[in-house]
Amino acid sequence: LWTHDDTFPWDALRLLHHMAPNSTQPCQLHHPPFFPDTLLHTHLNPHQAAAAALRILQRLFHTLGTNATSHLWQAQPRHRLLNKLHHYIHRLQRCGPHDPSLVQGPRNSLLTIDKYFRDIHLFLHVHNHSACAWDHVRLQA
């Protein structure tokens, strides 16, 4: 994925910054979810790493694409980021292995990703999807 387009992370982060809701209140939320260190130190083969990247992009697309929270984001940068995420999801799905046995291995990484995004959704829900809560999520990305 990165060899095809190494500008994706920077463009996506720039779009994420531009689409962020404006928060004028001091932001003192407790227990924001943090990206699990175990994923950063897991040795995955290329197919497993692609499956993990695909899962992260899918969950991020779902989180940012939820209609219930779309009113908080700047529309044009949000749509551009969602289009970019969709493009990379499609690309990973197309180039990924069609044999599921090639992706088998530590399923803990995919479960950890799922738990992380469940924690994000819970965090946002507990804080009523406030601009401050979204800012914590944006900074995690």
C-alpha positions in Angstrom: 0.0 0.0 0.0 2.7 2.5 1.0 4.8 1.8 -2.1 1.9 2.8 -4.3 1.2 6.1 -2.6 3.4 7.3 0.3 1.4 10.6 0.6 -1.7 8.9 2.0 -0.8 9.3 5.7 0.1 13.0 5.4 -2.8 13.9 3.2 -5.2 12.0 5.5 -3.8 13.7 8.6 -4.1 17.1 7.0 -7.7 16.4 6.0 -8.5 15.1 9.5 -7.2 18.3 10.9 -9.2 20.5 8.5 -12.4 18.6 9.1 -12.2 18.6 12.9 -15.0 20.4 14.8 -14.0 23.6 16.4 -13.9 23.4 20.2 -13.8 26.7 22.1 -14.2 25.0 25.5 -11.3 23.7 27.6 -11.0 20.0 27.0 -10.5 17.9 30.1 -11.9 14.4 29.3 -10.8 11.3 31.3 -9.7 8.0 29.9 -9.5 8.5 26.2 -8.7 5.3 24.3 -5.1 4.9 23.2 -3.9 2.8 20.3 -2.7 -0.5 21.8 1.1 -0.9 22.1 0.7 -4.6 21.4 -0.2 -3.9 17.8 2.9 -1.8 17.4 5.2 -4.6 18.6 3.6 -7.5 16.8 5.5 -9.2 14.1 3.1 -10.0 11.3 3.8 -11.4 7.9 2.9 -9.1 5.0 -0.5 -10.7 4.5 -1.4 -10.4 8.2 -0.2 -6.8 8.2 -2.3 -6.0 5.2 -5.3 -7.6 6.9 -4.7 -5.5 10.1 -4.3 -2.3 8.0 -7.5 -3.1 6.2 -9.4 -3.7 9.4 -8.1 -0.3 10.8 -9.1 1.5 7.7 -12.6 -0.1 7.6 -13.2 0.8 11.3 -11.9 4.3 10.8 -14.2 4.7 7.8 -17.1 3.5 9.8 -16.3 5.8 12.7 -15.9 8.9 10.6 -18.7 8.0 8.2 -21.5 7.7 10.8 -24.3 10.0 9.9 -25.2 10.6 13.5 -22.0 12.6 14.0 -21.4 14.0 10.5 -22.8 17.4 11.5 -19.8 18.0 13.8 -17.3 17.8 10.9 -16.4 20.2 8.1 -18.3 18.6 5.2 -15.8 18.9 2.3 -12.6 17.7 4.1 -14.7 14.9 5.7 -16.0 13.7 2.3 -12.5 13.9 0.8 -11.1 11.9 3.7 -13.9 9.3 3.4 -13.3 9.0 -0.3 -9.5 8.5 0.3 -10.2 5.9 3.0 -12.7 4.1 0.7 -10.1 4.1 -2.1 -7.4 2.5 0.1 -9.9 0.0 1.5 -10.8 -1.1 -2.0 -7.1 -1.2 -3.0 -6.3 -3.4 0.0 -9.3 -5.7 -0.6 -8.2 -6.1 -4.3 -4.6 -6.9 -3.7 -5.1 -9.0 -0.5 -4.8 -12.7 -0.5 -7.9 -14.6 -1.7 -6.8 -17.6 0.3 -7.9 -17.1 4.0 -5.2 -19.5 5.2 -2.6 -16.9 4.2 -3.9 -14.4 6.7 -4.3 -16.9 9.5 -2.0 -16.2 12.4 -2.4 -14.1 15.5 -6.1 -13.2 15.4 -5.3 -11.2 18.6 -4.3 -8.3 16.4 -7.7 -8.1 14.6 -9.5 -8.6 17.9 -7.4 -5.9 19.5 -8.2 -3.5 16.6 -11.9 -4.3 17.0 -11.7 -3.7 20.8 -9.9 -0.4 20.2 -12.6 0.9 17.9 -15.3 -0.3 20.3 -13.6 1.7 23.0 -13.5 4.8 20.8 -17.3 4.4 20.1 -18.0 4.1 23.8 -15.7 7.1 24.6 -17.6 9.2 22.1 -21.0 8.0 23.3 -20.1 8.7 27.0 -19.1 12.2 26.1 -22.1 12.8 23.8 -19.9 13.0 20.6 -18.7 16.4 21.8 -16.1 18.3 19.8 -13.7 17.8 22.7 -14.2 14.0 22.5 -13.7 14.0 18.8 -10.5 16.1 19.2 -9.1 13.3 21.4 -10.0 10.7 18.7 -8.5 12.9 16.0 -5.3 13.3 17.9 -5.1 9.5 18.2 -5.2 9.2 14.5 
